[in-house]
Amino acid sequence: MENVPNQDAPLQMFNESAIISAELRRDPYDFVFIDKVIDQRLKKEVLADAPVIPDRGSYGLPSLHYGAKFDACMKDLLSQRFRHLVEQKFNMDLSPYPASIVMMGNTSGRYNEGYAHTDSKHKIITVLVGFSEEWPYEKGRLRILRGNNRDDCAFEFAPVFGNMLMFRVSDRSWHGFLPQKGKRMSVQLCYVDSKWYPIRENVRHAISAFVKSIPGAKQLIDWAPRSWGNKG
């Protein structure tokens, strides 16, 4: 008989107790912050196995190369066990919604990055996990916003290793960040309303990655408004 992985096995890399005990905050909308959700003793190993991302923007996991420890983090995030933890936190059933993961590696500091937005209508819950070795800057932290104004901030999330932020997507879930150039590594997991959404996003980000490799095209993308096209 073929061995089938236990999808509800305990998480290997993430601290379940920290997720369970984290407070659900409701102002200005439902969000949860968990500090050091990955054991800091694993930091060196995980970051050594993390993808090398040379450019700004988001990349689908199929376009990235990474090692075993980082892969273990992704398997945790995509597991049924983690989904159940998120369901319990937001008191909702996520079983109809597939998961989609993309990763960011850098920000350019251009004026057009981090614009305030509420996330795509196709997203149900967004989960962010920081994988930056450090983030010493005042700017560039993701801001939970009270509206379409990056200065009207209720909470800031630094994308450093092991920090996790999750929020319920709605027409009030405004967020963004002030532009800051730096190695800003973070993973975004979203539960979405269609099985086609992850496929479409992986194709879209793969095309974007290819275009960035073309001399001259990368500069045009860097200066293009981030609000063009579908919002994240």
N, C-alpha and C positions, 0 to 999 in steps of 0.2 A: 504493500500500500504506500502510495506517495506521501511524503511528509509535507503537510501544508502548514505554513507559519501561522502561529496563533496571533490573530489580528488584535486581540484584546490583552496581550501579554503586557506586563509592566513596562513603562518607558525606560529606555536604557540611558538616555543622555539628559533628559529634562526632569526637573524636580516636581513630581506630582503633588506633593504636599504643599509646596509654595503656590502652585496654580490653584489648588482647592481653597486655600486660605486667603487668597488675594481678594481684596474688596472690589465689588462692582460699583463703580462710581456712576452717577446719573446726571451730573452737571458738567457740560451742557448737553451731553447725550451719553448713552451707555458705553463705558469703556473700563478696561482693567489694565493695570500696570503690575508687572512682576519683575522685581530686581533679582539679578543673578539666578535665573531659572535654570542655567546650566552651571554645574560645579566649576568654580574658577580654577581648580586644579587640572581641569581638562583643556583649559584655554590654549596652551601651547600646542598640544596634539591636534585639536580641532582646527586651529588656524593654519597649521602646517599642511593639513589636508584640504583646506578650503580652495575654491577655484581662484585662479588669477584672472581678474577682469581689468583690461587695460583702459576701457573707455567709460564714459558716463552712460546713463540709461539702464534699463532693465533687461535681463537675459533669462530665457526659459531654462530650466534644469537640463533638458536634452542637449542644449548647446554648450554646456559647461563640462569641464573635466575636474574631478575631485577625488579625494582618497576616502579611506574606510571610515574614519572618525566623523568627517563631515557628512558622509553618506548615512551614518547612523542617526545623525540629527534629523536629516530629511525623512528617514523612515519613521522616526518618532512622530514628526509633524503630520505625516500622511496616514498614520495609524488610526484604527478604529478607537483605540484607547484615548488618544488625544482628542479626537472628535467628541467622545463622550464627556470629557472634561470641559470642553467648550460649551457643549449642550447644557450641562449642569450649571455653568456659570451664567449663561444668558437665558436659562429656562426655556429652551426651544428644541425642536427636533430638526437636526441637520441631515438626517439620513437621505432625503431626496436630493441633496446638493453635493455635487462632486467638488473635489479640491483642486486648486490651481496654484502653482508656486512659480514665482520669478525672483531673481536676485539682482540687487544693485551693487555696484562696486566702487563707483566714484561720483563725485559731483564736481562740476567745472567752476562754480561760483558765478556763472552768468546770471544776468538779471532775470532770465526767463525760467529759472529753476525754482521748484518749491511753491508754485502758485497755489492759492487756496482752492480746494475742490472738495467734493463730497463722496467721491468714488463712483464707479459705474453702477447703474441701476441693476446690473446683472449680479452684483456682489451682495451677499447676505451678511457675512461676518468677515472682517479683515484681521489677520494676525501678523504682526511684525516682530522679527527677532534680530537683534543687533549682533553683528559678527566683526565689527571694527575693533582692532587691537586697542585703540584709544580714540577719544574725540575731545580734544582739549579746547575746542572753539565754543564761543558763545552762540554763534549762528549755526545753522545747519541741523539743529535739533528739530525733530518733528513736533509740530505744535497742534494740540487739540484746541480748535478755535470755536468761538461763540457765533461766528458768522463769516461772511466773505471778506475778512480783514485779517491779514497775518499778524497784525499787532494786537489784536483782541484775543489774547491767549489764556486758556484755562489751565494748561498743563504742557510740559515739554518732555520729550522722550529722546534721550541721547542714544545713538545707535551703537553703543559699545557692547562688547561680547557678553552675551547672557541676558541682556535686557529684553523683555517681551512686553508688547502692547497689543491688545486686541480690542476691537470695537464693533458695535452693531452699525451696519451701513443704513443710512436713511437720508432724507433730504435735509437733515440738520447736522450730519456728521462731517462738518467742515474741518479740514486739516491742511497743513502745508508747512513749509520751513523757509527761513530767510537764507538767501544764497550764500554758500560758503564752499570754497574749493577744498577738497580733501578726499582721502581714501575712506569712503563712507559705505561700508559693507553691511548690507542688511538683506534679510529674506522676507518676502511677503507671501503669506499663505492666505488664500481666499476661498471660502465656500461660495459656489456660484450656482446660478439657476439653470444651467444647461451643460450637458456633457460635451457640447461642441465648443464651449467657451475656452477650456484649457487647450484644446487642439488649435483653435484660432490664435490664441495668445502665443503659443509656442512657435507657430509659423510666422506670426507678425514679428516677434522678437528675433527670430532667426534671420529674417530678411533684413531687419534693422542692423543686426550685427554684421551681416555681409556688406551692407552699404557703408558702414563705418570703416570697413577695411579698404575702401576705395579712396585713393588720394583725392583731396578736395571735397569729397562728399561729407566727410566727417566734420569739416568746418561749417558747412551749411547746416547740418543737423544741430551742431552746438549753438548756433545763433537763432535757430527756429524757435518760435514760441512753444513752450511745453503744452499749452492749452490747445494746440492744433490737434485735430483728430480726436479719437476716443480718449476720454479721461480715464485715469487709472482706477 
